[in-house]
Amino acid sequence: MNLSNVKLVITDMDGTLLNSNHEVSKQFYKLFDKLKEHNILFCAASGRPLYGILDKLSTIKDEILVVAENGGLAIRKDEVLLSTAIQVENLKKINESIDKIENVNAVYCTKDKAYTTSASKKLLQLLSEYYKNYEQINTTEEITAPIYKVALFHEISSEKHLYPHLKHLESEFKVKVSANHWVDISENNANKGYAIELIQKLYNIKPEETMVFGDYNNDIEMLKKAHFSYAMENAHPLVKETANYITKSNNDFGVEKILESLIIEKEQ
């Protein structure tokens, strides 16, 4: 394996760069400085909202690319590179399907805020971590800003209890099991792979010059855009099938260990 030609590094956040306590390691920031020295671009690509990613990476936020809401938004400093909101008519179709499901809790994600009609205590606790700027509402008609993603939460398992009722939407939308309790719905082009391809074209970077890390099904499209595609040891089986390589878990510094190898090869 020759990592010396890598020019772009992209990593998912939860379950990948972040440990189980939702923390970025001090080791990563040291490696990030090394990536800069070698003119390697870094991109954080997550299902999290833009403000959630920037909060986690606040000390380097002006030096990185950010793909938020599973690819609905791509940002470089204050410049919007990509914005793919859900069309109004499509949101109606999505809501019609949601209304037929029992025990579903919907979160509507805009650029600066998340909205929910749910009163689930478990969900509201999670929102304080993933969507700090959230508001409880009575109806989606109260939302005036463009919605980039509908995140659906199930207290037991999204893959077992939500996805089967939403699978029929896949012909029109991206429907992704993004974590144990979450299914995300967005426009078809609002996926991490589409956003990464745009960034590759913008910087004239090839797939064989790209390194990607991911752990869940919303990472699959972007893993396909890189030769150096890594599934975390804690990844979903479909992600491990898709990736070309496997690294250690997010709690065992799986991303950092590969970045260390990348830096060593760059410095030889």
C-alpha positions in Angstrom: 0.0 0.0 0.0 1.4 3.4 -1.1 -0.1 6.3 0.8 2.3 8.9 -0.4 0.1 10.3 -3.1 -2.9 11.0 -0.8 -4.0 14.7 -1.1 -7.5 14.6 0.6 -8.6 13.0 3.8 -12.3 12.7 4.7 -13.7 11.3 7.9 -17.1 10.7 9.3 -17.6 12.0 12.9 -19.7 9.8 15.2 -18.4 6.2 15.5 -15.3 7.2 13.4 -13.3 10.2 14.4 -15.2 10.8 17.7 -14.9 8.2 20.5 -17.9 6.9 22.4 -17.8 10.0 24.6 -18.2 12.1 21.4 -14.7 13.5 21.8 -12.0 14.3 19.3 -8.6 13.1 20.5 -5.6 15.4 21.2 -3.6 13.1 18.9 -5.8 13.9 16.0 -5.1 17.7 16.3 -1.3 17.0 16.2 -1.8 14.9 13.1 -3.9 17.6 11.6 -1.0 20.0 11.9 1.2 17.4 10.0 -1.5 17.1 7.3 -1.3 20.8 6.8 2.5 20.7 6.5 2.1 18.3 3.6 -0.7 20.3 1.9 -3.2 17.5 2.5 -6.8 18.8 2.6 -9.0 17.6 5.5 -12.8 17.3 5.3 -15.3 16.3 8.1 -18.3 14.6 6.6 -21.2 13.8 8.9 -24.9 13.4 9.4 -24.5 16.0 12.1 -25.7 19.6 11.4 -23.1 22.2 10.3 -23.1 23.9 13.7 -22.6 20.5 15.4 -19.6 19.7 13.4 -18.1 23.1 13.8 -18.6 22.9 17.5 -16.6 19.6 17.7 -13.8 21.0 15.5 -14.0 24.6 16.6 -10.2 25.2 16.8 -9.7 24.2 13.1 -13.0 25.1 11.6 -11.6 27.8 9.3 -8.9 25.4 8.0 -11.1 22.5 6.9 -13.9 21.5 4.5 -17.2 20.4 6.1 -19.9 18.2 4.6 -22.9 18.3 6.9 -26.4 16.7 7.0 -25.1 13.6 5.1 -24.1 15.7 2.1 -27.0 18.2 2.0 -24.5 21.0 2.8 -20.8 21.5 1.9 -18.9 24.4 3.3 -15.5 26.0 3.0 -15.1 28.7 5.7 -18.1 30.9 5.0 -18.5 29.7 1.4 -21.4 27.4 0.6 -20.1 24.8 -2.0 -23.2 22.7 -2.1 -26.8 23.1 -0.8 -29.5 20.5 -1.5 -32.6 21.1 0.6 -35.7 18.9 0.4 -38.3 20.3 -2.0 -41.6 21.3 -0.4 -43.6 18.7 -2.4 -41.1 16.0 -1.5 -41.4 16.9 2.2 -45.1 16.2 2.0 -44.5 12.7 0.6 -42.0 12.0 3.3 -44.3 13.2 6.0 -47.2 11.0 4.7 -45.0 7.9 5.1 -43.8 9.0 8.6 -47.4 9.5 9.8 -48.1 5.8 9.1 -45.3 4.5 11.4 -45.8 3.8 15.1 -43.2 5.0 17.7 -41.3 7.2 15.3 -39.8 10.5 16.3 -39.0 13.0 13.6 -36.3 15.7 13.6 -36.3 18.3 10.8 -32.9 19.7 10.1 -32.2 23.1 8.7 -28.9 24.9 8.4 -28.9 26.6 11.8 -31.6 24.7 13.8 -33.4 21.4 14.3 -37.1 21.0 15.0 -39.1 18.2 16.5 -42.7 17.5 17.2 -41.7 14.6 19.6 -41.8 14.6 23.4 -39.6 11.5 23.7 -37.3 12.1 26.7 -34.6 9.8 25.2 -34.7 11.7 21.9 -34.5 15.1 23.6 -31.5 14.0 25.6 -29.7 13.0 22.4 -30.7 16.2 20.7 -28.7 18.1 23.3 -25.6 16.3 22.0 -26.2 16.0 18.2 -28.5 19.0 17.6 -27.9 21.6 20.3 -29.8 24.2 18.4 -33.2 22.5 18.6 -36.8 23.6 19.2 -39.9 21.6 20.0 -42.8 22.6 17.7 -46.5 21.5 17.2 -46.4 21.2 13.4 -43.8 21.3 10.6 -45.7 24.3 9.2 -43.9 26.4 11.8 -40.6 25.7 10.0 -39.7 28.5 7.5 -36.1 27.7 6.7 -35.1 25.0 4.0 -35.0 21.5 5.5 -31.9 19.5 4.4 -32.7 16.2 6.2 -35.4 14.4 8.1 -33.8 12.3 10.9 -36.1 9.7 12.3 -35.4 8.3 15.8 -36.6 4.9 17.2 -35.9 4.1 20.9 -35.0 0.5 20.2 -33.8 0.0 16.6 -34.2 2.1 13.5 -33.1 -0.7 11.2 -35.8 -3.1 12.5 -38.7 -0.8 13.3 -38.4 2.2 10.9 -36.4 1.3 7.8 -38.8 -1.5 6.5 -41.6 1.1 6.5 -39.5 3.6 4.6 -37.7 1.4 2.1 -40.3 2.1 -0.6 -39.1 5.8 -0.7 -35.6 4.8 -1.9 -36.7 5.1 -5.6 -37.1 8.9 -5.0 -34.9 9.7 -1.9 -31.8 8.8 0.0 -33.0 6.6 2.9 -30.1 5.7 5.1 -29.8 3.8 8.4 -27.2 6.2 9.8 -26.9 4.7 13.4 -28.6 2.2 15.6 -31.5 4.5 16.5 -31.6 6.7 13.3 -32.8 6.6 9.8 -32.1 9.7 7.6 -34.1 10.9 4.6 -32.9 13.5 2.1 -33.0 14.3 -1.6 -31.2 11.8 -3.8 -28.2 14.0 -4.4 -27.9 14.9 -0.7 -25.4 12.2 0.1 -21.8 12.2 1.2 -20.5 10.7 -2.0 -22.0 13.4 -4.2 -20.5 16.1 -2.0 -17.0 14.4 -2.0 -17.1 14.0 -5.8 -17.8 17.8 -6.0 -14.8 18.5 -3.7 -12.6 16.2 -5.7 -13.5 18.1 -8.9 -13.0 21.4 -7.3 -9.5 20.6 -6.2 -8.6 18.3 -9.1 -8.1 15.3 -6.8 -8.5 11.7 -8.0 -10.0 8.8 -6.1 -6.6 7.2 -5.8 -5.4 10.4 -4.0 -8.3 10.3 -1.6 -8.6 8.6 1.9 -12.0 8.1 3.5 -13.1 6.7 6.9 -16.6 5.7 7.9 -18.7 3.4 10.1 -22.4 3.4 9.0 -24.6 3.1 5.9 -24.7 6.9 5.3 -20.9 6.6 4.6 -21.2 4.1 1.8 -21.4 6.5 -1.1 -18.3 8.4 0.0 -16.3 5.3 0.6 -16.8 4.4 -3.0 -15.2 7.7 -4.0 -11.8 6.8 -2.6 -9.2 4.1 -3.2 -8.1 4.3 0.4 -11.5 3.6 1.9 -11.4 2.5 5.5 -14.2 0.9 7.6 -13.9 1.1 11.3 -13.7 -2.1 13.2 -17.0 -1.1 14.9 -18.6 -0.5 11.4 -21.9 -1.8 10.1 -21.4 -5.1 8.0 -22.4 -3.3 4.8 -19.7 -0.7 5.4 -17.1 -3.3 5.9 -18.2 -5.0 2.6 -17.9 -1.6 0.8 -14.5 -0.4 2.1 -11.2 -1.6 0.7 -9.6 -1.7 4.1 -10.5 -2.0 7.8 -8.9 0.0 10.7 -9.3 -0.2 14.4 -12.4 1.0 16.2 -13.1 4.7 17.0 -12.2 4.0 20.7 -8.9 2.5 19.6 -7.8 5.5 17.5 -8.5 3.8 14.2 -8.4 7.0 12.2 -5.3 8.3 13.9 -3.4 5.1 13.4 -3.9 5.3 9.6 -3.1 9.1 9.5 0.2 8.3 11.4 1.1 5.8 8.6 0.2 8.5 6.0 2.4 11.1 7.6 5.3 8.6 7.9 5.1 7.8 4.2 4.9 11.5 3.3 8.0 12.2 5.3 10.1 9.4 3.9 
